[in-house]
Amino acid sequence: MAAPAPAAADGESRGGGVRDALGGLTTRGRSFLAAGVAAAVCAYVLGQGDLLRVGLLLMVLPLVCVLVLYRTRYRVTAGRGLSPRRVAAGGEARVHLRMENVSRLPTGLLMLQDHVPYVLGPRPRFVLDRVEAGGRREVSYRVRSDLRGRYPLGPLQLRLNDPFGMCELTRSFSAYDTLTVIPRTEPLPPVRLAGEGAGYGDGLQRSLALAGEDDVIPREYRYGDDLRRVHWRSTARHGELMVRREEQPQRARCTVLLDTRAVAYQGAGPDSAFEWAVSGAASVLVHMLERGFAVRLLTDTGSVLPGEGADGFAGATQDSADAAGLLMDTLAVVDHSDGAGLSRAFDVLRSGNEGQLVAFIGDLDDEQAAMAARMRRGSGGAVAFVLDSGSWSNGRPVGGAATAAVRRLREAGWTAVAVPPRASLAEVWRHAGSAPLESGAPGGGTTGFAGSWS
């Protein structure tokens, strides 16, 4: 088999060696060969010439088929297209396969098989009739997964059979593709969270870039700039017109904390509490990016993802769509951590520069509940969605431990909500935005409910 083409999704297949061809004998071919050898031995022992001729015919037929396949100088190229390359859990993607015969001879019957992980569905198989010289065939199939992750597609296998079914040769293309299954996201209603700055819109704030004549930050003069902003001292120093950069837009910030501790969640699968938390974090990140916030994802391990921009905030220096793509790719493969506490995340939040803080937290004992309560710092808003994974596993109402954790977070100034099993994120989000302030707790909110909706 020839080396694959340079393109990532293309490859080329040729005929293999004699040993590969002999190894491709089917059960029928091996049976014919064994019967021929047995007949030849019996003919030699019994002295039967007619039986010897039959035995030679049985032996020669599969060997001739092997020789024909070996001598067949076929060259086939293959390409794979994936649309889309990133799909939400539960969504479908279509895989397009293209086969082209680049040799001067037509091919026989071809069978195609693409390797896909079992979570994406059954392994697709196609049968192609004779492909003329320079001909092309295109087929497609669909893949779907309810589980997040990155799944390899390939390699593509090509099978070639002789007309008698005596020999079957398999060739594999070395090219792979990757399908990224990201968490489901849910549109969130436009609500005002406790502690959030006034104004619902692009989330931009204005900040002065100079504090005085000695702290000016000049830039080159551009056509249309007000001449009253020319900074003559910098102009003399640089030899060209320089103007004051008096104001700069500064994005409001939002940190989404995702608790990934394995000890904080029970159960697994698309309907588990952990998957709800991951989908909730993804929805909030996309929602805040659309509002114009610079966002970052923080886990209990202290990892700040994806690490773009200052202090790990994404969306401040790149397009919001690119930032959302980076975050979704990260959440597609996020898994449980081995940690038992939230101390590392607390260390990251000590600077108090997180802006709006939105947390998705699993089971909390008294120690970790106290640690989470201390994460709220400064005057920024803090919203916590607490999941009782035990209730998610057995379908019962939220337990007392989760209710106690919510109460402790509220006392520390959080807007805390206990999430019932299979709750709608949009409803929970709307409740967090409409929760009244609790007296004595700056920016704190009440939980209001801990059961389920009808």
LUMROKE-557368 format. One record per residue (C-alpha): x, y, z; residue number from 1. Coordinates in nm, 3 decimals, padded with zeros to 5 digits. Layout:
REM LUMROKE-557368
<<X; Y; Z>; NUM>
...
This chain:
REM LUMROKE-557368
<<00.000; 00.000; 00.000>; 1>
<<00.139; 00.336; -00.096>; 2>
<<00.197; 00.613; 00.151>; 3>
<<-00.099; 00.840; 00.224>; 4>
<<-00.140; 01.165; 00.041>; 5>
<<-00.030; 01.483; 00.224>; 6>
<<-00.386; 01.595; 00.292>; 7>
<<-00.512; 01.499; 00.636>; 8>
<<-00.820; 01.320; 00.509>; 9>
<<-00.675; 01.167; 00.193>; 10>
<<-00.493; 00.842; 00.136>; 11>
<<-00.391; 00.604; -00.139>; 12>
<<-00.408; 00.230; -00.162>; 13>
<<-00.228; -00.010; -00.396>; 14>
<<-00.198; -00.386; -00.427>; 15>
<<00.005; -00.564; -00.154>; 16>
<<00.272; -00.837; -00.159>; 17>
<<00.248; -01.210; -00.234>; 18>
<<00.246; -01.299; 00.135>; 19>
<<-00.042; -01.057; 00.198>; 20>
<<-00.227; -01.206; -00.098>; 21>
<<-00.184; -01.563; 00.032>; 22>
<<-00.294; -01.446; 00.375>; 23>
<<-00.612; -01.313; 00.216>; 24>
<<-00.746; -01.656; 00.124>; 25>
<<-01.103; -01.687; 00.240>; 26>
<<-01.253; -01.994; 00.407>; 27>
<<-01.372; -02.109; 00.066>; 28>
<<-01.027; -02.065; -00.084>; 29>
<<-00.856; -02.251; 00.201>; 30>
<<-01.113; -02.531; 00.174>; 31>
<<-01.047; -02.568; -00.198>; 32>
<<-00.674; -02.573; -00.137>; 33>
<<-00.701; -02.832; 00.140>; 34>
<<-00.935; -03.049; -00.067>; 35>
<<-00.697; -03.033; -00.360>; 36>
<<-00.399; -03.139; -00.150>; 37>
<<-00.602; -03.426; 00.001>; 38>
<<-00.718; -03.538; -00.344>; 39>
<<-00.363; -03.529; -00.480>; 40>
<<-00.232; -03.736; -00.190>; 41>
<<-00.510; -03.991; -00.233>; 42>
<<-00.449; -04.006; -00.609>; 43>
<<-00.079; -04.073; -00.550>; 44>
<<-00.153; -04.348; -00.294>; 45>
<<-00.431; -04.511; -00.498>; 46>
<<-00.274; -04.450; -00.835>; 47>
<<-00.580; -04.269; -00.972>; 48>
<<-00.485; -04.024; -01.248>; 49>
<<-00.832; -03.872; -01.280>; 50>
<<-00.841; -03.796; -00.905>; 51>
<<-00.501; -03.629; -00.937>; 52>
<<-00.632; -03.397; -01.207>; 53>
<<-00.929; -03.305; -00.988>; 54>
<<-00.695; -03.236; -00.696>; 55>
<<-00.470; -03.016; -00.911>; 56>
<<-00.772; -02.819; -01.030>; 57>
<<-00.887; -02.763; -00.673>; 58>
<<-00.540; -02.643; -00.570>; 59>
<<-00.475; -02.425; -00.874>; 60>
<<-00.806; -02.232; -00.869>; 61>
<<-00.748; -02.042; -00.537>; 62>
<<-00.381; -01.986; -00.627>; 63>
<<-00.480; -01.836; -00.961>; 64>
<<-00.724; -01.605; -00.783>; 65>
<<-00.445; -01.497; -00.547>; 66>
<<-00.214; -01.432; -00.843>; 67>
<<-00.476; -01.229; -01.025>; 68>
<<-00.536; -01.005; -00.723>; 69>
<<-00.163; -00.970; -00.667>; 70>
<<-00.099; -00.874; -01.029>; 71>
<<-00.385; -00.626; -01.034>; 72>
<<-00.214; -00.285; -01.040>; 73>
<<-00.491; -00.074; -00.901>; 74>
<<-00.447; 00.261; -00.734>; 75>
<<-00.731; 00.409; -00.536>; 76>
<<-00.736; 00.736; -00.344>; 77>
<<-00.980; 00.818; -00.068>; 78>
<<-01.091; 01.134; 00.108>; 79>
<<-01.311; 01.196; 00.409>; 80>
<<-01.511; 01.508; 00.485>; 81>
<<-01.680; 01.581; 00.817>; 82>
<<-01.966; 01.827; 00.853>; 83>
<<-01.973; 01.975; 01.107>; 84>
<<-01.648; 01.894; 01.285>; 85>
<<-01.789; 02.011; 01.619>; 86>
<<-02.137; 01.897; 01.722>; 87>
<<-02.335; 01.923; 02.045>; 88>
<<-02.411; 01.606; 02.239>; 89>
<<-02.719; 01.443; 02.093>; 90>
<<-02.665; 01.609; 01.754>; 91>
<<-02.569; 01.443; 01.428>; 92>
<<-02.273; 01.491; 01.197>; 93>
<<-02.241; 01.359; 00.843>; 94>
<<-01.928; 01.191; 00.714>; 95>
<<-01.867; 01.204; 00.339>; 96>
<<-01.637; 00.944; 00.180>; 97>
<<-01.488; 00.990; -00.165>; 98>
<<-01.320; 00.708; -00.361>; 99>
<<-01.135; 00.767; -00.689>; 100>
<<-00.969; 00.514; -00.917>; 101>
<<-00.651; 00.684; -01.040>; 102>
<<-00.515; 00.379; -01.224>; 103>
<<-00.563; 00.292; -01.592>; 104>
<<-00.757; -00.025; -01.517>; 105>
<<-01.111; -00.060; -01.382>; 106>
<<-01.155; -00.212; -01.040>; 107>
<<-01.370; -00.504; -00.943>; 108>
<<-01.622; -00.513; -00.664>; 109>
<<-01.506; -00.291; -00.377>; 110>
<<-01.622; -00.298; -00.017>; 111>
<<-01.559; 00.003; 00.206>; 112>
<<-01.557; 00.001; 00.584>; 113>
<<-01.483; 00.298; 00.808>; 114>
<<-01.376; 00.251; 01.169>; 115>
<<-01.578; 00.455; 01.418>; 116>
<<-01.603; 00.426; 01.799>; 117>
<<-01.900; 00.223; 01.915>; 118>
<<-02.054; 00.526; 02.091>; 119>
<<-02.103; 00.691; 01.750>; 120>
<<-02.310; 00.407; 01.609>; 121>
<<-02.259; 00.091; 01.403>; 122>
<<-01.957; 00.056; 01.179>; 123>
<<-02.056; 00.176; 00.829>; 124>
<<-02.003; -00.059; 00.534>; 125>
<<-02.056; 00.010; 00.165>; 126>
<<-02.037; -00.202; -00.150>; 127>
<<-01.922; -00.028; -00.469>; 128>
<<-01.965; -00.178; -00.813>; 129>
<<-01.696; -00.169; -01.075>; 130>
<<-01.521; 00.171; -01.080>; 131>
<<-01.393; 00.271; -01.421>; 132>
<<-01.048; 00.416; -01.477>; 133>
<<-01.050; 00.773; -01.348>; 134>
<<-01.396; 00.720; -01.198>; 135>
<<-01.517; 00.849; -00.863>; 136>
<<-01.772; 00.727; -00.613>; 137>
<<-01.909; 00.917; -00.312>; 138>
<<-02.100; 00.779; -00.015>; 139>
<<-02.193; 00.923; 00.323>; 140>
<<-02.314; 00.816; 00.665>; 141>
<<-02.424; 00.981; 00.988>; 142>
<<-02.274; 00.961; 01.337>; 143>
<<-02.433; 01.062; 01.666>; 144>
<<-02.327; 01.056; 02.030>; 145>
<<-02.497; 01.151; 02.356>; 146>
<<-02.159; 01.159; 02.532>; 147>
<<-01.906; 01.439; 02.517>; 148>
<<-01.556; 01.373; 02.390>; 149>
<<-01.320; 01.363; 02.096>; 150>
<<-01.371; 01.061; 01.875>; 151>
<<-01.135; 00.944; 01.598>; 152>
<<-01.284; 00.846; 01.263>; 153>
<<-01.078; 00.601; 01.058>; 154>
<<-00.884; 00.442; 00.920>; 155>
<<-01.087; 00.365; 00.611>; 156>
<<-01.054; 00.006; 00.492>; 157>
<<-01.091; -00.117; 00.135>; 158>
<<-01.169; -00.481; 00.053>; 159>
<<-01.118; -00.636; -00.290>; 160>
<<-01.260; -00.980; -00.379>; 161>
<<-01.205; -01.211; -00.674>; 162>
<<-01.513; -01.325; -00.870>; 163>
<<-01.508; -01.673; -00.710>; 164>
<<-01.475; -01.551; -00.352>; 165>
<<-01.148; -01.739; -00.304>; 166>
<<-00.936; -01.444; -00.192>; 167>
<<-01.006; -01.118; -00.014>; 168>
<<-00.749; -00.841; 00.028>; 169>
<<-00.788; -00.557; 00.277>; 170>
<<-00.608; -00.224; 00.249>; 171>
<<-00.618; 00.049; 00.514>; 172>
<<-00.574; 00.420; 00.460>; 173>
<<-00.366; 00.589; 00.727>; 174>
<<-00.567; 00.915; 00.749>; 175>
<<-00.784; 00.995; 01.050>; 176>
<<-01.038; 01.262; 01.133>; 177>
<<-01.161; 01.375; 01.472>; 178>
<<-01.519; 01.453; 01.569>; 179>
<<-01.556; 01.678; 01.874>; 180>
<<-01.878; 01.631; 02.068>; 181>
<<-01.928; 01.935; 02.291>; 182>
<<-02.172; 01.973; 02.582>; 183>
<<-02.531; 02.071; 02.517>; 184>
<<-02.594; 02.441; 02.567>; 185>
<<-02.925; 02.601; 02.654>; 186>
<<-03.023; 02.961; 02.572>; 187>
<<-03.046; 03.162; 02.893>; 188>
<<-03.292; 03.444; 02.958>; 189>
<<-03.156; 03.799; 02.999>; 190>
<<-03.164; 03.843; 03.375>; 191>
<<-02.972; 04.070; 03.610>; 192>
<<-02.764; 03.870; 03.857>; 193>
<<-02.707; 03.992; 04.210>; 194>
<<-02.398; 04.214; 04.230>; 195>
<<-02.377; 04.264; 03.854>; 196>
<<-02.300; 04.612; 03.734>; 197>
<<-02.577; 04.828; 03.599>; 198>
<<-02.670; 04.802; 03.236>; 199>
<<-02.750; 04.491; 03.040>; 200>
<<-02.573; 04.498; 02.711>; 201>
<<-02.221; 04.449; 02.588>; 202>
<<-02.076; 04.447; 02.937>; 203>
<<-01.819; 04.717; 02.855>; 204>
<<-01.681; 04.953; 03.109>; 205>
<<-01.475; 05.266; 03.049>; 206>
<<-01.152; 05.323; 03.235>; 207>
<<-00.908; 05.614; 03.220>; 208>
<<-00.569; 05.524; 03.077>; 209>
<<-00.388; 05.822; 03.225>; 210>
<<-00.379; 05.976; 03.565>; 211>
<<-00.183; 06.286; 03.483>; 212>
<<00.063; 06.449; 03.244>; 213>
<<00.341; 06.211; 03.351>; 214>
<<00.125; 05.899; 03.317>; 215>
<<-00.002; 05.957; 02.962>; 216>
<<-00.011; 05.666; 02.716>; 217>
<<00.025; 05.820; 02.368>; 218>
<<-00.027; 05.665; 02.027>; 219>
<<00.036; 05.770; 01.667>; 220>
<<-00.189; 06.033; 01.518>; 221>
<<-00.459; 05.892; 01.290>; 222>
<<-00.663; 06.077; 01.035>; 223>
<<-00.968; 06.224; 01.202>; 224>
<<-00.820; 06.251; 01.553>; 225>
<<-00.900; 06.569; 01.744>; 226>
<<-00.595; 06.800; 01.732>; 227>
<<-00.672; 06.905; 02.088>; 228>
<<-00.557; 06.557; 02.197>; 229>
<<-00.207; 06.602; 02.051>; 230>
<<00.058; 06.540; 02.316>; 231>
<<00.339; 06.778; 02.219>; 232>
<<00.602; 06.635; 02.453>; 233>
<<00.566; 06.286; 02.302>; 234>
<<00.548; 06.438; 01.954>; 235>
<<00.884; 06.607; 02.007>; 236>
<<01.037; 06.288; 02.145>; 237>
<<00.914; 06.059; 01.863>; 238>
<<00.938; 06.306; 01.576>; 239>
<<00.578; 06.249; 01.466>; 240>
<<00.235; 06.355; 01.584>; 241>
<<00.125; 06.163; 01.897>; 242>
<<-00.215; 06.190; 02.062>; 243>
<<-00.338; 06.104; 02.411>; 244>
<<-00.510; 05.768; 02.451>; 245>
<<-00.750; 05.905; 02.707>; 246>
<<-01.004; 05.624; 02.737>; 247>
<<-00.994; 05.255; 02.667>; 248>
<<-01.280; 05.008; 02.668>; 249>
<<-01.244; 04.737; 02.929>; 250>
<<-01.460; 04.427; 02.924>; 251>
<<-01.648; 04.321; 03.231>; 252>
<<-01.528; 03.984; 03.357>; 253>
<<-01.698; 03.662; 03.449>; 254>
<<-01.543; 03.350; 03.603>; 255>
<<-01.727; 03.019; 03.579>; 256>
<<-01.618; 02.770; 03.845>; 257>
<<-01.681; 02.404; 03.761>; 258>
<<-01.647; 02.150; 04.040>; 259>
<<-01.511; 01.829; 03.882>; 260>
<<-01.424; 01.632; 04.197>; 261>
<<-01.509; 01.264; 04.159>; 262>
<<-01.616; 01.249; 04.526>; 263>
<<-01.873; 01.523; 04.465>; 264>
<<-02.080; 01.334; 04.210>; 265>
<<-02.259; 01.003; 04.193>; 266>
<<-02.371; 00.825; 03.881>; 267>
<<-02.265; 00.863; 03.520>; 268>
<<-02.417; 00.907; 03.178>; 269>
<<-02.585; 01.189; 02.989>; 270>
<<-02.845; 01.247; 03.263>; 271>
<<-02.604; 01.254; 03.556>; 272>
<<-02.549; 01.553; 03.782>; 273>
<<-02.193; 01.600; 03.654>; 274>
<<-02.305; 01.622; 03.291>; 275>
<<-02.570; 01.876; 03.392>; 276>
<<-02.299; 02.084; 03.561>; 277>
<<-02.076; 02.068; 03.253>; 278>
<<-02.363; 02.170; 03.024>; 279>
<<-02.458; 02.446; 03.266>; 280>
<<-02.103; 02.583; 03.267>; 281>
<<-02.095; 02.573; 02.886>; 282>
<<-02.428; 02.756; 02.861>; 283>
<<-02.321; 03.030; 03.102>; 284>
<<-01.988; 03.080; 02.924>; 285>
<<-02.159; 03.119; 02.586>; 286>
<<-02.428; 03.345; 02.735>; 287>
<<-02.177; 03.578; 02.900>; 288>
<<-01.961; 03.592; 02.587>; 289>
<<-02.265; 03.697; 02.387>; 290>
<<-02.323; 03.975; 02.639>; 291>
<<-01.970; 04.104; 02.582>; 292>
<<-01.801; 03.969; 02.895>; 293>
<<-01.448; 03.839; 02.905>; 294>
<<-01.484; 03.492; 03.054>; 295>
<<-01.269; 03.217; 03.197>; 296>
<<-01.331; 02.864; 03.314>; 297>
<<-01.188; 02.761; 03.650>; 298>
<<-01.194; 02.407; 03.788>; 299>
<<-01.143; 02.276; 04.139>; 300>
<<-00.787; 02.177; 04.040>; 301>
<<-00.697; 02.545; 04.001>; 302>
<<-00.667; 02.514; 03.623>; 303>
<<-00.770; 02.825; 03.433>; 304>
<<-00.895; 02.734; 03.087>; 305>
<<-00.826; 02.796; 02.808>; 306>
<<-00.565; 03.042; 02.934>; 307>
<<-00.611; 03.309; 02.669>; 308>
<<-00.574; 03.676; 02.753>; 309>
<<-00.485; 03.834; 03.083>; 310>
<<-00.538; 03.613; 03.388>; 311>
<<-00.677; 03.340; 03.166>; 312>
<<-00.978; 03.538; 03.043>; 313>
<<-01.100; 03.459; 02.693>; 314>
<<-01.291; 03.699; 02.475>; 315>
<<-01.086; 04.001; 02.577>; 316>
<<-00.834; 03.974; 02.292>; 317>
<<-01.005; 03.748; 02.036>; 318>
<<-01.339; 03.713; 01.869>; 319>
<<-01.617; 03.579; 02.089>; 320>
<<-01.686; 03.292; 01.849>; 321>
<<-01.321; 03.182; 01.866>; 322>
<<-01.324; 03.208; 02.243>; 323>
<<-01.644; 03.003; 02.264>; 324>
<<-01.487; 02.739; 02.039>; 325>
<<-01.182; 02.710; 02.264>; 326>
<<-01.396; 02.676; 02.574>; 327>
<<-01.630; 02.420; 02.416>; 328>
<<-01.333; 02.209; 02.302>; 329>
<<-01.204; 02.217; 02.658>; 330>
<<-01.538; 02.119; 02.809>; 331>
<<-01.578; 01.839; 02.554>; 332>
<<-01.305; 01.639; 02.727>; 333>
<<-01.328; 01.762; 03.088>; 334>
<<-01.346; 01.472; 03.332>; 335>
<<-01.352; 01.404; 03.703>; 336>
<<-01.053; 01.510; 03.909>; 337>
<<-00.895; 01.312; 04.191>; 338>
<<-00.899; 01.608; 04.429>; 339>
<<-01.104; 01.608; 04.747>; 340>
<<-01.131; 01.984; 04.808>; 341>
<<-01.171; 02.329; 04.656>; 342>
<<-00.857; 02.484; 04.804>; 343>
<<-00.675; 02.521; 04.472>; 344>
<<-00.965; 02.708; 04.319>; 345>
<<-00.980; 02.924; 04.632>; 346>
<<-00.612; 03.016; 04.584>; 347>
<<-00.682; 03.135; 04.229>; 348>
<<-00.977; 03.346; 04.345>; 349>
<<-00.783; 03.515; 04.626>; 350>
<<-00.692; 03.806; 04.399>; 351>
<<-01.058; 03.908; 04.388>; 352>
<<-01.024; 03.981; 04.014>; 353>
<<-01.276; 03.723; 03.898>; 354>
<<-01.556; 03.971; 03.823>; 355>
<<-01.894; 03.801; 03.820>; 356>
<<-01.853; 03.453; 03.971>; 357>
<<-02.083; 03.168; 03.867>; 358>
<<-02.017; 02.829; 04.028>; 359>
<<-02.149; 02.479; 03.958>; 360>
<<-02.077; 02.272; 04.268>; 361>
<<-02.138; 01.909; 04.359>; 362>
<<-02.175; 01.754; 04.704>; 363>
<<-02.019; 01.959; 04.985>; 364>
<<-01.930; 01.853; 05.335>; 365>
<<-01.902; 02.110; 05.614>; 366>
<<-01.536; 02.185; 05.546>; 367>
<<-01.577; 02.232; 05.173>; 368>
<<-01.895; 02.434; 05.220>; 369>
<<-01.700; 02.673; 05.441>; 370>
<<-01.424; 02.690; 05.178>; 371>
<<-01.675; 02.768; 04.904>; 372>
<<-01.837; 03.036; 05.118>; 373>
<<-01.502; 03.216; 05.152>; 374>
<<-01.456; 03.228; 04.774>; 375>
<<-01.683; 03.526; 04.743>; 376>
<<-01.461; 03.831; 04.771>; 377>
<<-01.506; 04.201; 04.702>; 378>
<<-01.826; 04.350; 04.570>; 379>
<<-01.863; 04.128; 04.264>; 380>
<<-02.168; 03.909; 04.235>; 381>
<<-02.145; 03.537; 04.312>; 382>
<<-02.401; 03.279; 04.206>; 383>
<<-02.379; 02.912; 04.302>; 384>
<<-02.577; 02.619; 04.164>; 385>
<<-02.546; 02.333; 04.412>; 386>
<<-02.624; 01.981; 04.290>; 387>
<<-02.715; 01.702; 04.529>; 388>
<<-02.585; 01.408; 04.322>; 389>
<<-02.758; 01.159; 04.551>; 390>
<<-03.098; 01.300; 04.461>; 391>
<<-03.001; 01.290; 04.094>; 392>
<<-02.915; 00.921; 04.123>; 393>
<<-03.230; 00.805; 04.301>; 394>
<<-03.478; 01.071; 04.185>; 395>
<<-03.558; 01.193; 04.536>; 396>
<<-03.589; 01.557; 04.648>; 397>
<<-03.281; 01.755; 04.738>; 398>
<<-03.130; 01.628; 05.062>; 399>
<<-03.046; 01.808; 05.382>; 400>
<<-02.671; 01.831; 05.314>; 401>
<<-02.728; 02.031; 04.995>; 402>
<<-02.981; 02.254; 05.171>; 403>
<<-02.732; 02.322; 05.452>; 404>
<<-02.460; 02.405; 05.200>; 405>
<<-02.695; 02.646; 05.022>; 406>
<<-02.779; 02.813; 05.351>; 407>
<<-02.410; 02.861; 05.438>; 408>
<<-02.336; 03.008; 05.095>; 409>
<<-02.627; 03.251; 05.128>; 410>
<<-02.500; 03.366; 05.465>; 411>
<<-02.165; 03.447; 05.300>; 412>
<<-02.334; 03.666; 05.037>; 413>
<<-02.383; 03.417; 04.756>; 414>
<<-02.696; 03.382; 04.549>; 415>
<<-02.727; 03.007; 04.602>; 416>
<<-02.972; 02.773; 04.433>; 417>
<<-03.021; 02.402; 04.502>; 418>
<<-03.073; 02.231; 04.167>; 419>
<<-03.337; 01.954; 04.166>; 420>
<<-03.291; 01.648; 03.941>; 421>
<<-03.332; 01.707; 03.568>; 422>
<<-03.399; 02.078; 03.622>; 423>
<<-03.415; 02.321; 03.332>; 424>
<<-03.109; 02.543; 03.335>; 425>
<<-03.307; 02.836; 03.195>; 426>
<<-03.554; 02.814; 03.484>; 427>
<<-03.276; 02.786; 03.742>; 428>
<<-03.096; 03.080; 03.583>; 429>
<<-03.412; 03.289; 03.582>; 430>
<<-03.467; 03.207; 03.949>; 431>
<<-03.110; 03.310; 04.034>; 432>
<<-03.168; 03.644; 03.863>; 433>
<<-03.500; 03.709; 04.035>; 434>
<<-03.396; 03.598; 04.384>; 435>
<<-03.453; 03.884; 04.630>; 436>
<<-03.163; 04.020; 04.830>; 437>
<<-03.132; 03.886; 05.179>; 438>
<<-03.103; 04.145; 05.450>; 439>
<<-02.757; 04.174; 05.598>; 440>
<<-02.590; 03.993; 05.306>; 441>
<<-02.453; 04.225; 05.038>; 442>
<<-02.560; 04.086; 04.706>; 443>
<<-02.678; 03.763; 04.864>; 444>
<<-02.991; 03.584; 04.751>; 445>
<<-03.236; 03.334; 04.878>; 446>
<<-03.275; 02.993; 04.736>; 447>
<<-03.655; 02.995; 04.714>; 448>
<<-03.690; 02.630; 04.611>; 449>
<<-03.520; 02.298; 04.648>; 450>
<<-03.775; 02.067; 04.491>; 451>
<<-03.875; 02.004; 04.135>; 452>
<<-04.112; 02.173; 03.894>; 453>
<<-04.421; 02.025; 03.744>; 454>
